[in-house]
Amino acid sequence: MFRRVYEYVKDEEFRFTIYSDRIHIINYEKINTLNSDYILIEGIDRRISIKGKNLVLNKLVEKEVLIIGEVNNIEVLHG
């Protein structure tokens, strides 16, 4: 059990989860662009481009962000 907890806490993989009304991103490196219509977030080996309307960072903590708003397009850019 302690091993699973340690692996969860020590997890450093850049990933995102898309829900019907929000996008949750963890272990990102930096937010390159941020406005109400477009957000570009960079990870170690890829970037996530989010286009929409009224996009807002609802939660922003170290290496974790929760984006809410009307999402129209999500694109994963490798490299």
Distance bins in CASP14 RR format, pairs under 12 A and 6 or more apart:
PFRMAT RR
TARGET T0000
AUTHOR 0000-0000-0000
RMODE 2
METHOD distances of the structure
MODEL  1
1 7 0 0 0 0 0 1 0 0 0 0 0
1 8 0 0 0 0 0 1 0 0 0 0 0
2 8 0 0 0 0 0 1 0 0 0 0 0
2 9 0 0 0 0 0 1 0 0 0 0 0
2 10 0 0 0 0 0 1 0 0 0 0 0
3 9 0 0 0 0 0 1 0 0 0 0 0
3 10 0 0 0 0 0 1 0 0 0 0 0
4 10 0 0 0 0 0 1 0 0 0 0 0
4 11 0 0 0 0 0 1 0 0 0 0 0
5 11 0 0 0 0 0 1 0 0 0 0 0
7 13 0 0 0 0 0 1 0 0 0 0 0
8 26 0 0 0 0 0 1 0 0 0 0 0
9 26 0 0 0 0 0 1 0 0 0 0 0
10 27 0 0 0 0 0 1 0 0 0 0 0
11 26 1 0 0 1 0 0 0 0 0 0 0
11 27 1 0 0 1 0 0 0 0 0 0 0
11 63 0 0 0 0 0 1 0 0 0 0 0
11 64 0 0 0 0 0 1 0 0 0 0 0
12 26 0 0 0 0 1 0 0 0 0 0 0
12 27 1 0 1 0 0 0 0 0 0 0 0
12 28 0 0 0 0 0 1 0 0 0 0 0
12 29 0 0 0 0 0 1 0 0 0 0 0
12 43 0 0 0 0 0 1 0 0 0 0 0
12 44 0 0 0 0 1 0 0 0 0 0 0
12 45 0 0 0 0 0 1 0 0 0 0 0
12 63 0 0 0 0 1 0 0 0 0 0 0
13 25 0 0 0 0 0 1 0 0 0 0 0
13 26 0 0 0 0 1 0 0 0 0 0 0
13 27 1 0 1 0 0 0 0 0 0 0 0
13 28 0 0 0 0 0 1 0 0 0 0 0
13 43 0 0 0 0 0 1 0 0 0 0 0
13 44 0 0 0 0 1 0 0 0 0 0 0
13 45 0 0 0 0 0 1 0 0 0 0 0
13 46 0 0 0 0 0 1 0 0 0 0 0
13 63 0 0 0 0 0 1 0 0 0 0 0
14 25 1 0 0 1 0 0 0 0 0 0 0
14 26 1 0 0 1 0 0 0 0 0 0 0
14 27 1 0 1 0 0 0 0 0 0 0 0
14 28 1 0 0 1 0 0 0 0 0 0 0
14 29 1 0 0 1 0 0 0 0 0 0 0
14 30 0 0 0 0 0 1 0 0 0 0 0
14 41 0 0 0 0 1 0 0 0 0 0 0
14 42 0 0 0 0 1 0 0 0 0 0 0
14 43 1 0 1 0 0 0 0 0 0 0 0
14 44 1 0 1 0 0 0 0 0 0 0 0
14 45 1 0 0 1 0 0 0 0 0 0 0
14 46 1 0 0 1 0 0 0 0 0 0 0
14 47 0 0 0 0 1 0 0 0 0 0 0
14 48 0 0 0 0 1 0 0 0 0 0 0
14 63 0 0 0 0 1 0 0 0 0 0 0
14 64 0 0 0 0 0 1 0 0 0 0 0
14 65 0 0 0 0 0 1 0 0 0 0 0
14 76 0 0 0 0 0 1 0 0 0 0 0
14 78 0 0 0 0 0 1 0 0 0 0 0
14 79 0 0 0 0 0 1 0 0 0 0 0
15 23 0 0 0 0 0 1 0 0 0 0 0
15 24 0 0 0 0 1 0 0 0 0 0 0
15 25 1 0 0 1 0 0 0 0 0 0 0
15 26 1 0 0 1 0 0 0 0 0 0 0
15 27 1 0 0 1 0 0 0 0 0 0 0
15 28 0 0 0 0 1 0 0 0 0 0 0
15 41 0 0 0 0 0 1 0 0 0 0 0
15 43 0 0 0 0 1 0 0 0 0 0 0
15 44 0 0 0 0 0 1 0 0 0 0 0
15 45 0 0 0 0 0 1 0 0 0 0 0
15 46 0 0 0 0 0 1 0 0 0 0 0
15 48 0 0 0 0 1 0 0 0 0 0 0
15 63 0 0 0 0 0 1 0 0 0 0 0
15 64 0 0 0 0 0 1 0 0 0 0 0
15 76 0 0 0 0 0 1 0 0 0 0 0
16 22 0 0 0 0 0 1 0 0 0 0 0
16 23 1 0 1 0 0 0 0 0 0 0 0
16 24 1 0 0 1 0 0 0 0 0 0 0
16 25 1 0 1 0 0 0 0 0 0 0 0
16 26 1 0 0 1 0 0 0 0 0 0 0
16 27 0 0 0 0 1 0 0 0 0 0 0
16 28 0 0 0 0 1 0 0 0 0 0 0
16 39 0 0 0 0 0 1 0 0 0 0 0
16 41 0 0 0 0 1 0 0 0 0 0 0
16 43 0 0 0 0 1 0 0 0 0 0 0
16 46 0 0 0 0 1 0 0 0 0 0 0
16 47 0 0 0 0 0 1 0 0 0 0 0
16 48 1 0 1 0 0 0 0 0 0 0 0
16 49 0 0 0 0 0 1 0 0 0 0 0
16 50 0 0 0 0 1 0 0 0 0 0 0
16 64 0 0 0 0 0 1 0 0 0 0 0
16 65 0 0 0 0 1 0 0 0 0 0 0
16 66 0 0 0 0 0 1 0 0 0 0 0
16 67 0 0 0 0 1 0 0 0 0 0 0
16 71 0 0 0 0 0 1 0 0 0 0 0
16 74 0 0 0 0 1 0 0 0 0 0 0
16 75 0 0 0 0 0 1 0 0 0 0 0
16 76 0 0 0 0 1 0 0 0 0 0 0
17 23 1 0 0 1 0 0 0 0 0 0 0
17 24 1 0 1 0 0 0 0 0 0 0 0
17 25 0 0 0 0 1 0 0 0 0 0 0
17 26 0 0 0 0 1 0 0 0 0 0 0
17 48 0 0 0 0 0 1 0 0 0 0 0
17 64 0 0 0 0 0 1 0 0 0 0 0
17 65 0 0 0 0 0 1 0 0 0 0 0
17 66 0 0 0 0 1 0 0 0 0 0 0
17 67 0 0 0 0 0 1 0 0 0 0 0
17 74 0 0 0 0 0 1 0 0 0 0 0
18 24 0 0 0 0 1 0 0 0 0 0 0
18 25 0 0 0 0 1 0 0 0 0 0 0
18 48 0 0 0 0 0 1 0 0 0 0 0
18 50 0 0 0 0 1 0 0 0 0 0 0
18 66 0 0 0 0 0 1 0 0 0 0 0
18 67 0 0 0 0 1 0 0 0 0 0 0
18 71 1 0 0 1 0 0 0 0 0 0 0
18 73 0 0 0 0 0 1 0 0 0 0 0
18 74 1 0 0 1 0 0 0 0 0 0 0
18 76 0 0 0 0 0 1 0 0 0 0 0
19 25 0 0 0 0 0 1 0 0 0 0 0
19 58 0 0 0 0 0 1 0 0 0 0 0
19 66 0 0 0 0 1 0 0 0 0 0 0
19 67 0 0 0 0 0 1 0 0 0 0 0
19 68 0 0 0 0 1 0 0 0 0 0 0
19 69 0 0 0 0 0 1 0 0 0 0 0
19 71 0 0 0 0 1 0 0 0 0 0 0
19 74 0 0 0 0 0 1 0 0 0 0 0
20 68 0 0 0 0 0 1 0 0 0 0 0
20 69 0 0 0 0 0 1 0 0 0 0 0
20 70 0 0 0 0 0 1 0 0 0 0 0
20 71 0 0 0 0 1 0 0 0 0 0 0
21 54 0 0 0 0 0 1 0 0 0 0 0
21 56 0 0 0 0 0 1 0 0 0 0 0
21 58 0 0 0 0 0 1 0 0 0 0 0
21 66 0 0 0 0 0 1 0 0 0 0 0
21 67 0 0 0 0 0 1 0 0 0 0 0
21 68 1 0 0 1 0 0 0 0 0 0 0
21 69 1 0 0 1 0 0 0 0 0 0 0
21 70 0 0 0 0 1 0 0 0 0 0 0
21 71 0 0 0 0 1 0 0 0 0 0 0
22 50 0 0 0 0 0 1 0 0 0 0 0
22 55 0 0 0 0 0 1 0 0 0 0 0
22 56 0 0 0 0 1 0 0 0 0 0 0
22 57 0 0 0 0 0 1 0 0 0 0 0
22 58 1 0 0 1 0 0 0 0 0 0 0
22 59 0 0 0 0 1 0 0 0 0 0 0
22 65 0 0 0 0 0 1 0 0 0 0 0
22 66 1 0 1 0 0 0 0 0 0 0 0
22 67 1 0 0 1 0 0 0 0 0 0 0
22 68 1 0 1 0 0 0 0 0 0 0 0
22 69 1 0 0 1 0 0 0 0 0 0 0
22 70 0 0 0 0 0 1 0 0 0 0 0
22 71 0 0 0 0 1 0 0 0 0 0 0
22 74 0 0 0 0 0 1 0 0 0 0 0
23 39 0 0 0 0 1 0 0 0 0 0 0
23 41 0 0 0 0 1 0 0 0 0 0 0
23 48 0 0 0 0 1 0 0 0 0 0 0
23 49 0 0 0 0 0 1 0 0 0 0 0
23 50 1 0 0 1 0 0 0 0 0 0 0
23 51 0 0 0 0 0 1 0 0 0 0 0
23 52 0 0 0 0 0 1 0 0 0 0 0
23 55 0 0 0 0 1 0 0 0 0 0 0
23 56 0 0 0 0 0 1 0 0 0 0 0
23 57 0 0 0 0 0 1 0 0 0 0 0
23 58 0 0 0 0 1 0 0 0 0 0 0
23 59 0 0 0 0 0 1 0 0 0 0 0
23 64 0 0 0 0 0 1 0 0 0 0 0
23 65 0 0 0 0 1 0 0 0 0 0 0
23 66 1 0 0 1 0 0 0 0 0 0 0
23 67 1 0 1 0 0 0 0 0 0 0 0
23 68 0 0 0 0 1 0 0 0 0 0 0
23 69 0 0 0 0 1 0 0 0 0 0 0
23 70 0 0 0 0 0 1 0 0 0 0 0
23 71 1 0 0 1 0 0 0 0 0 0 0
23 73 0 0 0 0 0 1 0 0 0 0 0
23 74 1 0 0 1 0 0 0 0 0 0 0
23 76 0 0 0 0 0 1 0 0 0 0 0
24 41 0 0 0 0 0 1 0 0 0 0 0
24 48 0 0 0 0 0 1 0 0 0 0 0
24 57 0 0 0 0 0 1 0 0 0 0 0
24 58 0 0 0 0 1 0 0 0 0 0 0
24 59 0 0 0 0 1 0 0 0 0 0 0
24 60 0 0 0 0 0 1 0 0 0 0 0
24 61 0 0 0 0 0 1 0 0 0 0 0
24 63 0 0 0 0 0 1 0 0 0 0 0
24 64 1 0 0 1 0 0 0 0 0 0 0
24 65 1 0 0 1 0 0 0 0 0 0 0
24 66 1 0 1 0 0 0 0 0 0 0 0
24 67 1 0 0 1 0 0 0 0 0 0 0
24 68 0 0 0 0 0 1 0 0 0 0 0
25 31 0 0 0 0 1 0 0 0 0 0 0
25 39 0 0 0 0 1 0 0 0 0 0 0
25 40 0 0 0 0 0 1 0 0 0 0 0
25 41 1 0 1 0 0 0 0 0 0 0 0
25 42 0 0 0 0 0 1 0 0 0 0 0
25 43 0 0 0 0 1 0 0 0 0 0 0
25 46 0 0 0 0 0 1 0 0 0 0 0
25 47 0 0 0 0 0 1 0 0 0 0 0
25 48 1 0 0 1 0 0 0 0 0 0 0
25 50 0 0 0 0 1 0 0 0 0 0 0
25 57 0 0 0 0 0 1 0 0 0 0 0
25 58 0 0 0 0 0 1 0 0 0 0 0
25 59 0 0 0 0 0 1 0 0 0 0 0
25 60 0 0 0 0 0 1 0 0 0 0 0
25 61 0 0 0 0 0 1 0 0 0 0 0
25 63 0 0 0 0 1 0 0 0 0 0 0
25 64 1 0 0 1 0 0 0 0 0 0 0
25 65 1 0 1 0 0 0 0 0 0 0 0
25 66 1 0 0 1 0 0 0 0 0 0 0
25 67 1 0 0 1 0 0 0 0 0 0 0
25 74 0 0 0 0 0 1 0 0 0 0 0
25 76 0 0 0 0 0 1 0 0 0 0 0
26 41 0 0 0 0 0 1 0 0 0 0 0
26 43 0 0 0 0 0 1 0 0 0 0 0
26 48 0 0 0 0 0 1 0 0 0 0 0
26 59 0 0 0 0 0 1 0 0 0 0 0
26 60 0 0 0 0 0 1 0 0 0 0 0
26 61 0 0 0 0 1 0 0 0 0 0 0
26 62 0 0 0 0 0 1 0 0 0 0 0
26 63 1 0 0 1 0 0 0 0 0 0 0
26 64 1 0 1 0 0 0 0 0 0 0 0
26 65 0 0 0 0 1 0 0 0 0 0 0
26 66 0 0 0 0 1 0 0 0 0 0 0
27 41 0 0 0 0 0 1 0 0 0 0 0
27 42 0 0 0 0 0 1 0 0 0 0 0
27 43 1 0 0 1 0 0 0 0 0 0 0
27 44 0 0 0 0 1 0 0 0 0 0 0
27 45 0 0 0 0 0 1 0 0 0 0 0
27 46 0 0 0 0 0 1 0 0 0 0 0
27 48 0 0 0 0 0 1 0 0 0 0 0
27 61 0 0 0 0 0 1 0 0 0 0 0
27 62 0 0 0 0 1 0 0 0 0 0 0
27 63 1 0 1 0 0 0 0 0 0 0 0
27 64 1 0 0 1 0 0 0 0 0 0 0
27 65 0 0 0 0 0 1 0 0 0 0 0
28 39 0 0 0 0 0 1 0 0 0 0 0
28 40 0 0 0 0 0 1 0 0 0 0 0
28 41 1 0 1 0 0 0 0 0 0 0 0
28 42 1 0 0 1 0 0 0 0 0 0 0
28 43 1 0 1 0 0 0 0 0 0 0 0
28 44 0 0 0 0 1 0 0 0 0 0 0
28 45 0 0 0 0 0 1 0 0 0 0 0
28 46 0 0 0 0 0 1 0 0 0 0 0
28 47 0 0 0 0 1 0 0 0 0 0 0
28 48 0 0 0 0 1 0 0 0 0 0 0
28 50 0 0 0 0 0 1 0 0 0 0 0
28 57 0 0 0 0 0 1 0 0 0 0 0
28 60 0 0 0 0 0 1 0 0 0 0 0
28 61 0 0 0 0 0 1 0 0 0 0 0
28 62 0 0 0 0 0 1 0 0 0 0 0
28 63 1 0 0 1 0 0 0 0 0 0 0
28 64 1 0 0 1 0 0 0 0 0 0 0
28 65 1 0 0 1 0 0 0 0 0 0 0
28 66 0 0 0 0 0 1 0 0 0 0 0
28 67 0 0 0 0 0 1 0 0 0 0 0
29 40 0 0 0 0 0 1 0 0 0 0 0
29 41 0 0 0 0 1 0 0 0 0 0 0
29 42 1 0 1 0 0 0 0 0 0 0 0
29 43 1 0 1 0 0 0 0 0 0 0 0
29 44 1 0 0 1 0 0 0 0 0 0 0
29 45 0 0 0 0 1 0 0 0 0 0 0
29 46 0 0 0 0 0 1 0 0 0 0 0
29 47 0 0 0 0 1 0 0 0 0 0 0
29 48 0 0 0 0 0 1 0 0 0 0 0
29 62 0 0 0 0 0 1 0 0 0 0 0
29 63 0 0 0 0 1 0 0 0 0 0 0
29 65 0 0 0 0 0 1 0 0 0 0 0
30 39 0 0 0 0 0 1 0 0 0 0 0
30 40 0 0 0 0 1 0 0 0 0 0 0
30 41 1 0 0 1 0 0 0 0 0 0 0
30 42 1 0 1 0 0 0 0 0 0 0 0
30 43 1 0 0 1 0 0 0 0 0 0 0
30 44 0 0 0 0 0 1 0 0 0 0 0
30 47 0 0 0 0 1 0 0 0 0 0 0
30 48 0 0 0 0 0 1 0 0 0 0 0
30 63 0 0 0 0 0 1 0 0 0 0 0
30 65 0 0 0 0 0 1 0 0 0 0 0
31 38 0 0 0 0 0 1 0 0 0 0 0
31 39 1 0 0 1 0 0 0 0 0 0 0
31 40 1 0 0 1 0 0 0 0 0 0 0
31 41 1 0 1 0 0 0 0 0 0 0 0
31 42 1 0 0 1 0 0 0 0 0 0 0
31 43 0 0 0 0 0 1 0 0 0 0 0
31 47 0 0 0 0 0 1 0 0 0 0 0
31 48 0 0 0 0 0 1 0 0 0 0 0
31 49 0 0 0 0 0 1 0 0 0 0 0
31 50 0 0 0 0 0 1 0 0 0 0 0
31 55 0 0 0 0 0 1 0 0 0 0 0
31 57 0 0 0 0 1 0 0 0 0 0 0
31 60 0 0 0 0 1 0 0 0 0 0 0
31 63 0 0 0 0 0 1 0 0 0 0 0
31 64 0 0 0 0 0 1 0 0 0 0 0
31 65 1 0 0 1 0 0 0 0 0 0 0
31 67 0 0 0 0 0 1 0 0 0 0 0
32 38 0 0 0 0 0 1 0 0 0 0 0
32 39 0 0 0 0 1 0 0 0 0 0 0
32 40 1 0 1 0 0 0 0 0 0 0 0
32 41 1 0 0 1 0 0 0 0 0 0 0
32 42 1 0 1 0 0 0 0 0 0 0 0
32 43 0 0 0 0 1 0 0 0 0 0 0
32 47 1 0 0 1 0 0 0 0 0 0 0
32 48 0 0 0 0 0 1 0 0 0 0 0
32 49 0 0 0 0 1 0 0 0 0 0 0
32 50 0 0 0 0 0 1 0 0 0 0 0
32 77 0 0 0 0 0 1 0 0 0 0 0
33 39 1 0 0 1 0 0 0 0 0 0 0
33 40 1 0 1 0 0 0 0 0 0 0 0
33 41 0 0 0 0 1 0 0 0 0 0 0
33 42 0 0 0 0 1 0 0 0 0 0 0
33 47 0 0 0 0 1 0 0 0 0 0 0
33 48 0 0 0 0 0 1 0 0 0 0 0
33 49 0 0 0 0 1 0 0 0 0 0 0
33 50 0 0 0 0 1 0 0 0 0 0 0
33 51 0 0 0 0 0 1 0 0 0 0 0
33 55 0 0 0 0 0 1 0 0 0 0 0
34 40 1 0 0 1 0 0 0 0 0 0 0
34 41 0 0 0 0 1 0 0 0 0 0 0
34 42 0 0 0 0 0 1 0 0 0 0 0
34 50 0 0 0 0 1 0 0 0 0 0 0
34 55 0 0 0 0 1 0 0 0 0 0 0
34 56 0 0 0 0 1 0 0 0 0 0 0
34 57 1 0 0 1 0 0 0 0 0 0 0
34 60 0 0 0 0 0 1 0 0 0 0 0
34 65 0 0 0 0 1 0 0 0 0 0 0
34 67 0 0 0 0 1 0 0 0 0 0 0
35 50 0 0 0 0 0 1 0 0 0 0 0
35 51 0 0 0 0 0 1 0 0 0 0 0
35 52 0 0 0 0 0 1 0 0 0 0 0
35 53 0 0 0 0 0 1 0 0 0 0 0
35 54 0 0 0 0 0 1 0 0 0 0 0
35 55 1 0 0 1 0 0 0 0 0 0 0
35 56 0 0 0 0 0 1 0 0 0 0 0
35 57 0 0 0 0 0 1 0 0 0 0 0
36 50 0 0 0 0 0 1 0 0 0 0 0
36 51 0 0 0 0 0 1 0 0 0 0 0
36 52 0 0 0 0 1 0 0 0 0 0 0
36 53 1 0 0 1 0 0 0 0 0 0 0
36 54 1 0 1 0 0 0 0 0 0 0 0
36 55 1 0 1 0 0 0 0 0 0 0 0
36 56 1 0 0 1 0 0 0 0 0 0 0
36 57 0 0 0 0 0 1 0 0 0 0 0
36 67 0 0 0 0 0 1 0 0 0 0 0
36 68 0 0 0 0 0 1 0 0 0 0 0
36 69 0 0 0 0 1 0 0 0 0 0 0
36 70 0 0 0 0 1 0 0 0 0 0 0
37 49 0 0 0 0 0 1 0 0 0 0 0
37 50 0 0 0 0 1 0 0 0 0 0 0
37 51 1 0 0 1 0 0 0 0 0 0 0
37 52 1 0 1 0 0 0 0 0 0 0 0
37 53 1 0 0 1 0 0 0 0 0 0 0
37 54 0 0 0 0 1 0 0 0 0 0 0
37 55 1 0 0 1 0 0 0 0 0 0 0
37 56 0 0 0 0 0 1 0 0 0 0 0
37 69 0 0 0 0 0 1 0 0 0 0 0
37 70 0 0 0 0 1 0 0 0 0 0 0
37 71 0 0 0 0 0 1 0 0 0 0 0
37 72 0 0 0 0 1 0 0 0 0 0 0
37 73 0 0 0 0 0 1 0 0 0 0 0
38 48 0 0 0 0 0 1 0 0 0 0 0
38 49 1 0 0 1 0 0 0 0 0 0 0
38 50 1 0 0 1 0 0 0 0 0 0 0
38 51 1 0 1 0 0 0 0 0 0 0 0
38 52 1 0 0 1 0 0 0 0 0 0 0
38 53 0 0 0 0 0 1 0 0 0 0 0
38 54 0 0 0 0 0 1 0 0 0 0 0
38 55 1 0 0 1 0 0 0 0 0 0 0
38 67 0 0 0 0 0 1 0 0 0 0 0
38 71 0 0 0 0 0 1 0 0 0 0 0
38 72 0 0 0 0 0 1 0 0 0 0 0
38 73 0 0 0 0 1 0 0 0 0 0 0
38 74 0 0 0 0 0 1 0 0 0 0 0
38 75 0 0 0 0 0 1 0 0 0 0 0
39 47 0 0 0 0 0 1 0 0 0 0 0
39 48 0 0 0 0 1 0 0 0 0 0 0
39 49 1 0 0 1 0 0 0 0 0 0 0
39 50 1 0 1 0 0 0 0 0 0 0 0
39 51 0 0 0 0 1 0 0 0 0 0 0
39 52 0 0 0 0 1 0 0 0 0 0 0
39 53 0 0 0 0 0 1 0 0 0 0 0
39 54 0 0 0 0 0 1 0 0 0 0 0
39 55 1 0 1 0 0 0 0 0 0 0 0
39 56 0 0 0 0 1 0 0 0 0 0 0
39 57 0 0 0 0 1 0 0 0 0 0 0
39 58 0 0 0 0 0 1 0 0 0 0 0
39 60 0 0 0 0 0 1 0 0 0 0 0
39 65 0 0 0 0 1 0 0 0 0 0 0
39 66 0 0 0 0 0 1 0 0 0 0 0
39 67 1 0 0 1 0 0 0 0 0 0 0
39 68 0 0 0 0 0 1 0 0 0 0 0
39 69 0 0 0 0 0 1 0 0 0 0 0
39 71 0 0 0 0 1 0 0 0 0 0 0
39 72 0 0 0 0 0 1 0 0 0 0 0
39 73 0 0 0 0 0 1 0 0 0 0 0
39 74 0 0 0 0 1 0 0 0 0 0 0
39 75 0 0 0 0 0 1 0 0 0 0 0
40 46 0 0 0 0 0 1 0 0 0 0 0
40 47 1 0 0 1 0 0 0 0 0 0 0
40 48 1 0 0 1 0 0 0 0 0 0 0
40 49 1 0 1 0 0 0 0 0 0 0 0
40 50 1 0 0 1 0 0 0 0 0 0 0
40 51 0 0 0 0 1 0 0 0 0 0 0
40 55 0 0 0 0 0 1 0 0 0 0 0
40 67 0 0 0 0 0 1 0 0 0 0 0
40 74 0 0 0 0 0 1 0 0 0 0 0
40 75 0 0 0 0 1 0 0 0 0 0 0
40 76 0 0 0 0 0 1 0 0 0 0 0
40 77 0 0 0 0 1 0 0 0 0 0 0
41 47 1 0 0 1 0 0 0 0 0 0 0
41 48 1 0 1 0 0 0 0 0 0 0 0
41 49 0 0 0 0 1 0 0 0 0 0 0
41 50 1 0 0 1 0 0 0 0 0 0 0
41 55 0 0 0 0 0 1 0 0 0 0 0
41 57 0 0 0 0 0 1 0 0 0 0 0
41 60 0 0 0 0 0 1 0 0 0 0 0
41 63 0 0 0 0 0 1 0 0 0 0 0
41 64 0 0 0 0 0 1 0 0 0 0 0
41 65 1 0 0 1 0 0 0 0 0 0 0
41 66 0 0 0 0 0 1 0 0 0 0 0
41 67 0 0 0 0 1 0 0 0 0 0 0
41 74 0 0 0 0 0 1 0 0 0 0 0
41 75 0 0 0 0 0 1 0 0 0 0 0
41 76 0 0 0 0 0 1 0 0 0 0 0
41 77 0 0 0 0 0 1 0 0 0 0 0
42 48 0 0 0 0 1 0 0 0 0 0 0
42 49 0 0 0 0 0 1 0 0 0 0 0
42 65 0 0 0 0 0 1 0 0 0 0 0
42 76 0 0 0 0 0 1 0 0 0 0 0
42 77 0 0 0 0 1 0 0 0 0 0 0
42 78 0 0 0 0 0 1 0 0 0 0 0
42 79 0 0 0 0 1 0 0 0 0 0 0
43 63 0 0 0 0 1 0 0 0 0 0 0
43 65 0 0 0 0 0 1 0 0 0 0 0
43 76 0 0 0 0 0 1 0 0 0 0 0
43 77 0 0 0 0 0 1 0 0 0 0 0
43 78 0 0 0 0 0 1 0 0 0 0 0
43 79 0 0 0 0 1 0 0 0 0 0 0
44 63 0 0 0 0 0 1 0 0 0 0 0
44 78 0 0 0 0 0 1 0 0 0 0 0
44 79 0 0 0 0 1 0 0 0 0 0 0
45 76 0 0 0 0 0 1 0 0 0 0 0
45 77 0 0 0 0 0 1 0 0 0 0 0
45 78 1 0 0 1 0 0 0 0 0 0 0
45 79 1 0 0 1 0 0 0 0 0 0 0
46 75 0 0 0 0 0 1 0 0 0 0 0
46 76 1 0 1 0 0 0 0 0 0 0 0
46 77 1 0 0 1 0 0 0 0 0 0 0
46 78 1 0 1 0 0 0 0 0 0 0 0
46 79 1 0 0 1 0 0 0 0 0 0 0
47 74 0 0 0 0 0 1 0 0 0 0 0
47 75 0 0 0 0 1 0 0 0 0 0 0
47 76 1 0 0 1 0 0 0 0 0 0 0
47 77 1 0 1 0 0 0 0 0 0 0 0
47 78 0 0 0 0 1 0 0 0 0 0 0
47 79 1 0 0 1 0 0 0 0 0 0 0
48 65 0 0 0 0 0 1 0 0 0 0 0
48 67 0 0 0 0 1 0 0 0 0 0 0
48 71 0 0 0 0 0 1 0 0 0 0 0
48 73 0 0 0 0 0 1 0 0 0 0 0
48 74 1 0 0 1 0 0 0 0 0 0 0
48 75 1 0 0 1 0 0 0 0 0 0 0
48 76 1 0 1 0 0 0 0 0 0 0 0
48 77 1 0 0 1 0 0 0 0 0 0 0
48 78 0 0 0 0 0 1 0 0 0 0 0
49 55 0 0 0 0 0 1 0 0 0 0 0
49 67 0 0 0 0 0 1 0 0 0 0 0
49 71 0 0 0 0 0 1 0 0 0 0 0
49 72 0 0 0 0 0 1 0 0 0 0 0
49 73 1 0 0 1 0 0 0 0 0 0 0
49 74 1 0 0 1 0 0 0 0 0 0 0
49 75 1 0 1 0 0 0 0 0 0 0 0
49 76 1 0 0 1 0 0 0 0 0 0 0
49 77 1 0 0 1 0 0 0 0 0 0 0
49 78 0 0 0 0 0 1 0 0 0 0 0
50 56 0 0 0 0 0 1 0 0 0 0 0
50 57 0 0 0 0 0 1 0 0 0 0 0
50 65 0 0 0 0 0 1 0 0 0 0 0
50 67 1 0 0 1 0 0 0 0 0 0 0
50 68 0 0 0 0 0 1 0 0 0 0 0
50 69 0 0 0 0 1 0 0 0 0 0 0
50 70 0 0 0 0 0 1 0 0 0 0 0
50 71 1 0 0 1 0 0 0 0 0 0 0
50 72 0 0 0 0 1 0 0 0 0 0 0
50 73 1 0 0 1 0 0 0 0 0 0 0
50 74 1 0 1 0 0 0 0 0 0 0 0
50 75 0 0 0 0 1 0 0 0 0 0 0
50 76 0 0 0 0 0 1 0 0 0 0 0
50 77 0 0 0 0 0 1 0 0 0 0 0
51 67 0 0 0 0 0 1 0 0 0 0 0
51 69 0 0 0 0 0 1 0 0 0 0 0
51 70 0 0 0 0 1 0 0 0 0 0 0
51 71 1 0 0 1 0 0 0 0 0 0 0
51 72 1 0 1 0 0 0 0 0 0 0 0
51 73 1 0 1 0 0 0 0 0 0 0 0
51 74 1 0 0 1 0 0 0 0 0 0 0
51 75 1 0 0 1 0 0 0 0 0 0 0
52 67 0 0 0 0 1 0 0 0 0 0 0
52 68 0 0 0 0 0 1 0 0 0 0 0
52 69 1 0 0 1 0 0 0 0 0 0 0
52 70 1 0 1 0 0 0 0 0 0 0 0
52 71 1 0 1 0 0 0 0 0 0 0 0
52 72 1 0 1 0 0 0 0 0 0 0 0
52 73 1 0 0 1 0 0 0 0 0 0 0
52 74 0 0 0 0 1 0 0 0 0 0 0
52 75 0 0 0 0 0 1 0 0 0 0 0
53 68 0 0 0 0 0 1 0 0 0 0 0
53 69 1 0 0 1 0 0 0 0 0 0 0
53 70 1 0 1 0 0 0 0 0 0 0 0
53 71 0 0 0 0 1 0 0 0 0 0 0
53 72 1 0 0 1 0 0 0 0 0 0 0
53 73 0 0 0 0 0 1 0 0 0 0 0
54 67 0 0 0 0 0 1 0 0 0 0 0
54 68 0 0 0 0 1 0 0 0 0 0 0
54 69 1 0 1 0 0 0 0 0 0 0 0
54 70 1 0 1 0 0 0 0 0 0 0 0
54 71 0 0 0 0 1 0 0 0 0 0 0
54 72 0 0 0 0 0 1 0 0 0 0 0
55 65 0 0 0 0 0 1 0 0 0 0 0
55 66 0 0 0 0 0 1 0 0 0 0 0
55 67 1 0 1 0 0 0 0 0 0 0 0
55 68 1 0 0 1 0 0 0 0 0 0 0
55 69 1 0 1 0 0 0 0 0 0 0 0
55 70 1 0 0 1 0 0 0 0 0 0 0
55 71 1 0 0 1 0 0 0 0 0 0 0
55 72 0 0 0 0 1 0 0 0 0 0 0
55 73 0 0 0 0 0 1 0 0 0 0 0
55 74 0 0 0 0 0 1 0 0 0 0 0
56 65 0 0 0 0 0 1 0 0 0 0 0
56 66 0 0 0 0 1 0 0 0 0 0 0
56 67 1 0 0 1 0 0 0 0 0 0 0
56 68 1 0 1 0 0 0 0 0 0 0 0
56 69 1 0 0 1 0 0 0 0 0 0 0
56 70 0 0 0 0 0 1 0 0 0 0 0
56 71 0 0 0 0 0 1 0 0 0 0 0
57 64 0 0 0 0 0 1 0 0 0 0 0
57 65 1 0 1 0 0 0 0 0 0 0 0
57 66 1 0 0 1 0 0 0 0 0 0 0
57 67 1 0 0 1 0 0 0 0 0 0 0
57 68 0 0 0 0 1 0 0 0 0 0 0
57 69 0 0 0 0 0 1 0 0 0 0 0
58 64 0 0 0 0 0 1 0 0 0 0 0
58 65 0 0 0 0 1 0 0 0 0 0 0
58 66 1 0 1 0 0 0 0 0 0 0 0
58 67 1 0 0 1 0 0 0 0 0 0 0
58 68 1 0 1 0 0 0 0 0 0 0 0
58 69 0 0 0 0 1 0 0 0 0 0 0
59 65 1 0 0 1 0 0 0 0 0 0 0
59 66 1 1 0 0 0 0 0 0 0 0 0
59 67 0 0 0 0 1 0 0 0 0 0 0
59 68 0 0 0 0 1 0 0 0 0 0 0
60 66 1 0 0 1 0 0 0 0 0 0 0
60 67 0 0 0 0 1 0 0 0 0 0 0
60 68 0 0 0 0 0 1 0 0 0 0 0
67 74 0 0 0 0 0 1 0 0 0 0 0
END
